[in-house]
Amino acid sequence: MDPINNAVARLIEKAHRQSNYGDVNSAIDTLREALSIEPDNGYLHSYLAVNLVSARRLAAAHHEACTGLSMEPEDPFAHYALGLSLTAKMQLKKAADSYRNCLALDPEFAAAYLALAQVQSLLGQRPAALENLLKALELEPEDTDTIAALGQWHLSGGDLKEAKHHAENALAIEPQHQESLVLMGHILLRENRVEEAREHAIWALQMDASDEQALYLLSSIKARKSVLFGLWFRLNSWIAAGEGTRTTLLLVVGYLIFQLTSQVLEDTGNGQWASLVNYAWLALVLYSWVGPAWFHKKVEEEIKTVTLKPSY
């Protein structure tokens, strides 16, 4: 390899380490540095797309995935990266096609079987999803992502015992595995072991405070304890876990509803009520600015109140 390629290889290795540690933003910066050296390297574009999906930068991820695939149309990983970006955009049928293209090029690409199974689960194709999960597990028997996905498949089908078996297996291999912690939390919640479920949710949030599934678990626990606060917490989970477009959409729809209501009240001679509606709108706008920060502060307060058991 020439010096430039050696430099790129070192940067790729560095990005792998950063990504494996969950530092996707640093991995993105590292891959961009590598692309400044080799801008026509299709693998770099595809791997950048994977990390951009993890960072929830979906438009950029899709662009990079398409770029990588255009440069390396016969590379299974390029099809896999495109599938991930399409899955994140909820273009599930197109994502499934990308994963199938990946597997046609490499029938032993275990992660593609897992990703395809997850898409099939979302599409309600449970038998096909199980078949592909088992293929993924056959190829990588100790892959915690696959084991947790199998547990989730059983949980969604109501088989609590089998779901717990897989969750325990995954956590025995990797005690800090995010998906397995959340899965076990849901199982414990269904068993009415609320405090233990909460511990698992907080542990998962300690590793990624924006993880949507962990936030959903914690909101479910809050809802179990308090109906009113549970409603507030679910709303904030939805806002905080999504992209900025969610807040924008909420404001646009809210503006139309409040304006229409205010106008109707004015036209019917209820000026005082119209003023109250306008004040309510201003309160909603203010909340859109301070609400997410307040929500994250509440999550941090929850984290401080939990001491995990030494056995975990």
C-alpha beads as a LAMMPS data file, in Angstrom:
LAMMPS data file: protein, C-alpha beads

312 atoms
311 bonds

1 atom types
1 bond types

-500.0 500.0 xlo xhi
-500.0 500.0 ylo yhi
-500.0 500.0 zlo zhi

Masses

1 110.0

Atoms # bond

1 1 1 0.000 0.000 0.000
2 1 1 1.190 3.516 -0.713
3 1 1 1.404 6.101 2.136
4 1 1 -2.009 7.583 1.351
5 1 1 -3.738 4.190 1.544
6 1 1 -1.905 3.406 4.775
7 1 1 -3.194 6.665 6.234
8 1 1 -6.740 5.834 5.164
9 1 1 -6.479 2.334 6.660
10 1 1 -5.400 3.812 9.985
11 1 1 -8.301 6.250 9.908
12 1 1 -10.766 3.451 9.134
13 1 1 -9.430 1.454 12.083
14 1 1 -9.783 4.528 14.285
15 1 1 -13.370 5.068 13.093
16 1 1 -14.169 1.414 13.882
17 1 1 -12.963 1.865 17.459
18 1 1 -14.898 5.105 17.890
19 1 1 -18.070 3.579 16.462
20 1 1 -17.770 0.460 18.628
21 1 1 -17.468 2.673 21.716
22 1 1 -20.631 4.527 20.674
23 1 1 -18.803 7.744 19.775
24 1 1 -20.420 8.039 16.355
25 1 1 -19.824 11.780 16.010
26 1 1 -16.069 11.273 16.319
27 1 1 -16.277 8.347 13.893
28 1 1 -18.050 10.613 11.409
29 1 1 -15.278 13.215 11.704
30 1 1 -12.633 10.529 11.244
31 1 1 -14.309 9.126 8.132
32 1 1 -14.630 12.607 6.659
33 1 1 -10.910 13.043 7.199
34 1 1 -10.327 9.774 5.356
35 1 1 -12.580 10.942 2.515
36 1 1 -10.520 14.096 2.197
37 1 1 -7.654 11.766 1.267
38 1 1 -9.650 9.298 -0.860
39 1 1 -12.898 10.984 -1.975
40 1 1 -13.661 8.171 -4.455
41 1 1 -13.515 5.372 -1.883
42 1 1 -16.984 3.826 -1.948
43 1 1 -16.517 1.913 1.309
44 1 1 -15.776 5.158 3.163
45 1 1 -19.013 6.698 1.924
46 1 1 -20.998 3.603 2.910
47 1 1 -19.410 3.365 6.346
48 1 1 -20.003 7.070 6.870
49 1 1 -23.670 6.463 6.010
50 1 1 -23.920 3.763 8.698
51 1 1 -22.583 6.143 11.336
52 1 1 -24.811 8.983 10.146
53 1 1 -27.812 6.687 10.627
54 1 1 -26.651 6.066 14.199
55 1 1 -26.393 9.838 14.678
56 1 1 -29.950 10.170 13.253
57 1 1 -28.759 12.448 10.444
58 1 1 -30.942 10.680 7.958
59 1 1 -30.775 12.923 4.885
60 1 1 -26.968 12.956 4.975
61 1 1 -26.914 9.197 5.615
62 1 1 -29.062 8.477 2.572
63 1 1 -26.899 10.718 0.375
64 1 1 -23.697 8.992 1.492
65 1 1 -25.231 5.527 1.097
66 1 1 -26.312 6.307 -2.469
67 1 1 -22.864 7.722 -3.229
68 1 1 -21.139 4.630 -1.856
69 1 1 -23.397 2.303 -3.837
70 1 1 -22.846 4.242 -7.063
71 1 1 -19.098 3.796 -6.613
72 1 1 -19.239 0.123 -5.537
73 1 1 -22.440 -1.430 -6.969
74 1 1 -21.160 -4.967 -6.375
75 1 1 -20.174 -4.384 -2.751
76 1 1 -22.595 -6.113 -0.331
77 1 1 -21.792 -3.584 2.389
78 1 1 -22.892 -0.723 0.130
79 1 1 -26.329 -2.326 -0.284
80 1 1 -26.477 -2.953 3.466
81 1 1 -25.671 0.704 4.232
82 1 1 -28.368 1.864 1.835
83 1 1 -30.813 -0.512 3.527
84 1 1 -30.016 1.000 6.927
85 1 1 -30.635 4.519 5.645
86 1 1 -33.935 3.469 4.053
87 1 1 -35.001 1.673 7.237
88 1 1 -34.315 4.808 9.267
89 1 1 -36.480 6.773 6.828
90 1 1 -39.182 4.083 7.235
91 1 1 -39.035 3.177 3.547
92 1 1 -39.300 -0.425 4.599
93 1 1 -40.024 -2.229 1.325
94 1 1 -37.120 -0.494 -0.406
95 1 1 -34.925 -1.291 2.590
96 1 1 -35.866 -4.969 2.375
97 1 1 -34.891 -4.987 -1.306
98 1 1 -31.488 -3.486 -0.434
99 1 1 -30.852 -6.163 2.194
100 1 1 -31.852 -8.882 -0.275
101 1 1 -29.438 -7.411 -2.826
102 1 1 -26.741 -7.517 -0.164
103 1 1 -27.450 -11.166 0.616
104 1 1 -27.534 -12.098 -3.060
105 1 1 -23.940 -10.852 -3.254
106 1 1 -22.915 -12.316 0.115
107 1 1 -25.199 -15.069 1.512
108 1 1 -23.203 -15.117 4.775
109 1 1 -23.679 -11.442 5.661
110 1 1 -25.215 -12.057 9.093
111 1 1 -26.017 -8.399 9.853
112 1 1 -28.089 -8.193 6.671
113 1 1 -30.236 -11.159 7.772
114 1 1 -30.796 -9.381 11.097
115 1 1 -31.640 -6.061 9.444
116 1 1 -34.003 -7.762 6.990
117 1 1 -35.721 -9.578 9.859
118 1 1 -36.244 -6.318 11.730
119 1 1 -37.829 -4.748 8.643
120 1 1 -40.041 -7.800 8.168
121 1 1 -41.155 -7.535 11.800
122 1 1 -42.155 -3.924 11.206
123 1 1 -44.082 -5.019 8.109
124 1 1 -45.905 -7.691 10.130
125 1 1 -44.134 -10.570 8.364
126 1 1 -43.380 -12.497 11.548
127 1 1 -42.638 -15.982 10.131
128 1 1 -40.183 -14.561 7.573
129 1 1 -38.602 -12.403 10.281
130 1 1 -38.019 -15.429 12.518
131 1 1 -36.498 -17.389 9.648
132 1 1 -33.950 -14.647 8.978
133 1 1 -33.203 -14.138 12.668
134 1 1 -32.366 -17.820 12.950
135 1 1 -30.120 -17.570 9.875
136 1 1 -28.301 -14.626 11.433
137 1 1 -27.888 -16.523 14.703
138 1 1 -26.598 -19.594 12.885
139 1 1 -23.878 -17.479 11.270
140 1 1 -22.993 -15.588 14.485
141 1 1 -24.242 -17.588 17.511
142 1 1 -22.991 -15.065 20.094
143 1 1 -24.080 -11.865 18.388
144 1 1 -25.972 -9.969 21.093
145 1 1 -27.901 -7.826 18.593
146 1 1 -29.383 -10.957 17.042
147 1 1 -30.104 -12.636 20.379
148 1 1 -31.863 -9.501 21.637
149 1 1 -33.854 -9.257 18.403
150 1 1 -34.988 -12.862 18.876
151 1 1 -36.060 -11.994 22.395
152 1 1 -37.998 -8.994 21.081
153 1 1 -39.651 -11.205 18.467
154 1 1 -40.874 -13.560 21.184
155 1 1 -41.949 -10.682 23.427
156 1 1 -44.049 -9.137 20.667
157 1 1 -45.696 -12.526 20.244
158 1 1 -46.513 -12.733 23.948
159 1 1 -43.981 -15.449 24.837
160 1 1 -42.522 -13.847 27.961
161 1 1 -40.563 -16.925 29.043
162 1 1 -38.697 -17.305 25.752
163 1 1 -38.096 -13.549 25.503
164 1 1 -36.532 -13.551 28.956
165 1 1 -34.350 -16.512 28.049
166 1 1 -32.856 -14.606 25.111
167 1 1 -32.483 -11.381 27.089
168 1 1 -30.574 -13.210 29.823
169 1 1 -28.350 -14.926 27.256
170 1 1 -27.488 -11.628 25.574
171 1 1 -26.722 -9.891 28.878
172 1 1 -24.549 -12.818 29.965
173 1 1 -22.425 -12.239 26.861
174 1 1 -22.511 -8.423 26.987
175 1 1 -23.846 -6.989 30.283
176 1 1 -24.048 -3.438 28.895
177 1 1 -25.798 -4.322 25.635
178 1 1 -28.299 -1.534 25.014
179 1 1 -31.078 -3.455 23.260
180 1 1 -30.898 -6.324 25.748
181 1 1 -31.162 -3.983 28.734
182 1 1 -34.246 -2.369 27.232
183 1 1 -35.715 -5.761 26.353
184 1 1 -35.195 -7.018 29.903
185 1 1 -36.748 -3.817 31.203
186 1 1 -39.915 -4.427 29.196
187 1 1 -40.033 -8.028 30.402
188 1 1 -39.653 -6.960 34.041
189 1 1 -42.352 -4.332 33.595
190 1 1 -44.749 -6.973 32.288
191 1 1 -43.883 -9.037 35.351
192 1 1 -44.850 -5.998 37.510
193 1 1 -41.256 -5.672 38.759
194 1 1 -41.406 -1.939 38.153
195 1 1 -38.343 -0.802 40.089
196 1 1 -36.124 -3.411 38.431
197 1 1 -37.480 -2.384 35.030
198 1 1 -36.658 1.218 35.882
199 1 1 -33.084 0.287 36.791
200 1 1 -32.612 -1.293 33.370
201 1 1 -34.089 1.740 31.611
202 1 1 -31.799 4.130 33.490
203 1 1 -28.775 1.943 32.832
204 1 1 -29.561 2.022 29.106
205 1 1 -30.001 5.817 29.225
206 1 1 -26.659 6.207 30.985
207 1 1 -25.050 4.853 27.829
208 1 1 -27.265 6.788 25.393
209 1 1 -29.606 9.423 26.828
210 1 1 -31.358 9.830 23.462
211 1 1 -32.074 6.145 22.828
212 1 1 -35.687 6.076 21.694
213 1 1 -36.471 2.575 22.957
214 1 1 -34.991 3.262 26.384
215 1 1 -36.979 6.512 26.596
216 1 1 -40.118 4.641 25.616
217 1 1 -39.457 2.062 28.332
218 1 1 -38.963 4.755 30.939
219 1 1 -42.109 6.541 29.795
220 1 1 -44.017 3.258 30.115
221 1 1 -42.748 2.902 33.673
222 1 1 -43.791 6.482 34.451
223 1 1 -47.205 5.809 32.973
224 1 1 -47.543 2.755 35.198
225 1 1 -46.820 4.899 38.261
226 1 1 -48.681 8.086 37.385
227 1 1 -51.216 8.550 34.610
228 1 1 -50.828 12.332 34.272
229 1 1 -47.041 12.402 34.394
230 1 1 -46.952 9.366 32.146
231 1 1 -48.817 11.288 29.434
232 1 1 -46.364 14.191 29.765
233 1 1 -43.405 11.836 29.664
234 1 1 -44.601 10.011 26.529
235 1 1 -45.006 13.314 24.689
236 1 1 -41.510 14.411 25.660
237 1 1 -40.054 11.023 24.749
238 1 1 -41.531 11.429 21.272
239 1 1 -40.193 14.966 20.871
240 1 1 -36.748 14.427 22.380
241 1 1 -36.011 11.150 20.608
242 1 1 -36.851 12.393 17.132
243 1 1 -35.290 14.840 14.739
244 1 1 -35.967 18.595 14.768
245 1 1 -38.707 18.083 12.188
246 1 1 -40.965 16.747 14.935
247 1 1 -40.906 20.016 16.836
248 1 1 -41.422 21.946 13.597
249 1 1 -44.381 19.765 12.640
250 1 1 -45.904 20.192 16.094
251 1 1 -45.610 23.979 15.829
252 1 1 -47.046 24.193 12.297
253 1 1 -50.046 21.991 13.072
254 1 1 -50.531 23.718 16.414
255 1 1 -50.420 27.139 14.777
256 1 1 -53.133 26.198 12.279
257 1 1 -55.367 24.713 14.975
258 1 1 -54.972 27.651 17.349
259 1 1 -55.475 30.242 14.617
260 1 1 -58.629 28.542 13.372
261 1 1 -60.001 28.201 16.897
262 1 1 -59.190 31.825 17.729
263 1 1 -60.861 33.072 14.549
264 1 1 -64.011 31.042 15.191
265 1 1 -64.238 32.409 18.746
266 1 1 -63.766 35.986 17.519
267 1 1 -66.461 35.560 14.864
268 1 1 -68.919 34.225 17.423
269 1 1 -68.350 37.119 19.852
270 1 1 -66.158 35.224 22.339
271 1 1 -63.209 37.612 22.331
272 1 1 -62.062 36.697 25.839
273 1 1 -61.863 33.026 24.965
274 1 1 -60.004 33.917 21.773
275 1 1 -57.409 35.755 23.867
276 1 1 -56.992 32.711 26.097
277 1 1 -56.408 30.552 23.021
278 1 1 -53.732 32.958 21.818
279 1 1 -52.037 32.835 25.225
280 1 1 -52.152 29.055 25.073
281 1 1 -50.424 29.198 21.706
282 1 1 -47.664 31.390 23.104
283 1 1 -47.230 28.906 25.960
284 1 1 -46.843 26.066 23.437
285 1 1 -44.194 28.008 21.509
286 1 1 -42.320 28.696 24.739
287 1 1 -42.526 25.027 25.677
288 1 1 -41.056 24.016 22.299
289 1 1 -37.948 26.012 23.253
290 1 1 -37.511 24.917 26.855
291 1 1 -39.389 21.594 26.928
292 1 1 -36.717 19.283 25.451
293 1 1 -34.026 20.739 27.734
294 1 1 -36.355 20.328 30.717
295 1 1 -37.060 16.773 29.636
296 1 1 -33.351 15.877 29.462
297 1 1 -32.884 17.441 32.890
298 1 1 -35.645 15.180 34.226
299 1 1 -33.902 12.162 32.683
300 1 1 -30.633 13.189 34.365
301 1 1 -32.462 13.500 37.681
302 1 1 -33.834 9.993 37.195
303 1 1 -30.342 8.664 36.490
304 1 1 -28.955 10.195 39.720
305 1 1 -31.572 8.413 41.814
306 1 1 -30.596 4.920 40.673
307 1 1 -27.884 2.661 42.071
308 1 1 -27.567 -0.508 40.072
309 1 1 -27.248 -3.833 41.803
310 1 1 -23.668 -5.199 42.036
311 1 1 -24.873 -8.381 40.315
312 1 1 -25.343 -6.376 37.125

Bonds

1 1 1 2
2 1 2 3
3 1 3 4
4 1 4 5
5 1 5 6
6 1 6 7
7 1 7 8
8 1 8 9
9 1 9 10
10 1 10 11
11 1 11 12
12 1 12 13
13 1 13 14
14 1 14 15
15 1 15 16
16 1 16 17
17 1 17 18
18 1 18 19
19 1 19 20
20 1 20 21
21 1 21 22
22 1 22 23
23 1 23 24
24 1 24 25
25 1 25 26
26 1 26 27
27 1 27 28
28 1 28 29
29 1 29 30
30 1 30 31
31 1 31 32
32 1 32 33
33 1 33 34
34 1 34 35
35 1 35 36
36 1 36 37
37 1 37 38
38 1 38 39
39 1 39 40
40 1 40 41
41 1 41 42
42 1 42 43
43 1 43 44
44 1 44 45
45 1 45 46
46 1 46 47
47 1 47 48
48 1 48 49
49 1 49 50
50 1 50 51
51 1 51 52
52 1 52 53
53 1 53 54
54 1 54 55
55 1 55 56
56 1 56 57
57 1 57 58
58 1 58 59
59 1 59 60
60 1 60 61
61 1 61 62
62 1 62 63
63 1 63 64
64 1 64 65
65 1 65 66
66 1 66 67
67 1 67 68
68 1 68 69
69 1 69 70
70 1 70 71
71 1 71 72
72 1 72 73
73 1 73 74
74 1 74 75
75 1 75 76
76 1 76 77
77 1 77 78
78 1 78 79
79 1 79 80
80 1 80 81
81 1 81 82
82 1 82 83
83 1 83 84
84 1 84 85
85 1 85 86
86 1 86 87
87 1 87 88
88 1 88 89
89 1 89 90
90 1 90 91
91 1 91 92
92 1 92 93
93 1 93 94
94 1 94 95
95 1 95 96
96 1 96 97
97 1 97 98
98 1 98 99
99 1 99 100
100 1 100 101
101 1 101 102
102 1 102 103
103 1 103 104
104 1 104 105
105 1 105 106
106 1 106 107
107 1 107 108
108 1 108 109
109 1 109 110
110 1 110 111
111 1 111 112
112 1 112 113
113 1 113 114
114 1 114 115
115 1 115 116
116 1 116 117
117 1 117 118
118 1 118 119
119 1 119 120
120 1 120 121
121 1 121 122
122 1 122 123
123 1 123 124
124 1 124 125
125 1 125 126
126 1 126 127
127 1 127 128
128 1 128 129
129 1 129 130
130 1 130 131
131 1 131 132
132 1 132 133
133 1 133 134
134 1 134 135
135 1 135 136
136 1 136 137
137 1 137 138
138 1 138 139
139 1 139 140
140 1 140 141
141 1 141 142
142 1 142 143
143 1 143 144
144 1 144 145
145 1 145 146
146 1 146 147
147 1 147 148
148 1 148 149
149 1 149 150
150 1 150 151
151 1 151 152
152 1 152 153
153 1 153 154
154 1 154 155
155 1 155 156
156 1 156 157
157 1 157 158
158 1 158 159
159 1 159 160
160 1 160 161
161 1 161 162
162 1 162 163
163 1 163 164
164 1 164 165
165 1 165 166
166 1 166 167
167 1 167 168
168 1 168 169
169 1 169 170
170 1 170 171
171 1 171 172
172 1 172 173
173 1 173 174
174 1 174 175
175 1 175 176
176 1 176 177
177 1 177 178
178 1 178 179
179 1 179 180
180 1 180 181
181 1 181 182
182 1 182 183
183 1 183 184
184 1 184 185
185 1 185 186
186 1 186 187
187 1 187 188
188 1 188 189
189 1 189 190
190 1 190 191
191 1 191 192
192 1 192 193
193 1 193 194
194 1 194 195
195 1 195 196
196 1 196 197
197 1 197 198
198 1 198 199
199 1 199 200
200 1 200 201
201 1 201 202
202 1 202 203
203 1 203 204
204 1 204 205
205 1 205 206
206 1 206 207
207 1 207 208
208 1 208 209
209 1 209 210
210 1 210 211
211 1 211 212
212 1 212 213
213 1 213 214
214 1 214 215
215 1 215 216
216 1 216 217
217 1 217 218
218 1 218 219
219 1 219 220
220 1 220 221
221 1 221 222
222 1 222 223
223 1 223 224
224 1 224 225
225 1 225 226
226 1 226 227
227 1 227 228
228 1 228 229
229 1 229 230
230 1 230 231
231 1 231 232
232 1 232 233
233 1 233 234
234 1 234 235
235 1 235 236
236 1 236 237
237 1 237 238
238 1 238 239
239 1 239 240
240 1 240 241
241 1 241 242
242 1 242 243
243 1 243 244
244 1 244 245
245 1 245 246
246 1 246 247
247 1 247 248
248 1 248 249
249 1 249 250
250 1 250 251
251 1 251 252
252 1 252 253
253 1 253 254
254 1 254 255
255 1 255 256
256 1 256 257
257 1 257 258
258 1 258 259
259 1 259 260
260 1 260 261
261 1 261 262
262 1 262 263
263 1 263 264
264 1 264 265
265 1 265 266
266 1 266 267
267 1 267 268
268 1 268 269
269 1 269 270
270 1 270 271
271 1 271 272
272 1 272 273
273 1 273 274
274 1 274 275
275 1 275 276
276 1 276 277
277 1 277 278
278 1 278 279
279 1 279 280
280 1 280 281
281 1 281 282
282 1 282 283
283 1 283 284
284 1 284 285
285 1 285 286
286 1 286 287
287 1 287 288
288 1 288 289
289 1 289 290
290 1 290 291
291 1 291 292
292 1 292 293
293 1 293 294
294 1 294 295
295 1 295 296
296 1 296 297
297 1 297 298
298 1 298 299
299 1 299 300
300 1 300 301
301 1 301 302
302 1 302 303
303 1 303 304
304 1 304 305
305 1 305 306
306 1 306 307
307 1 307 308
308 1 308 309
309 1 309 310
310 1 310 311
311 1 311 312
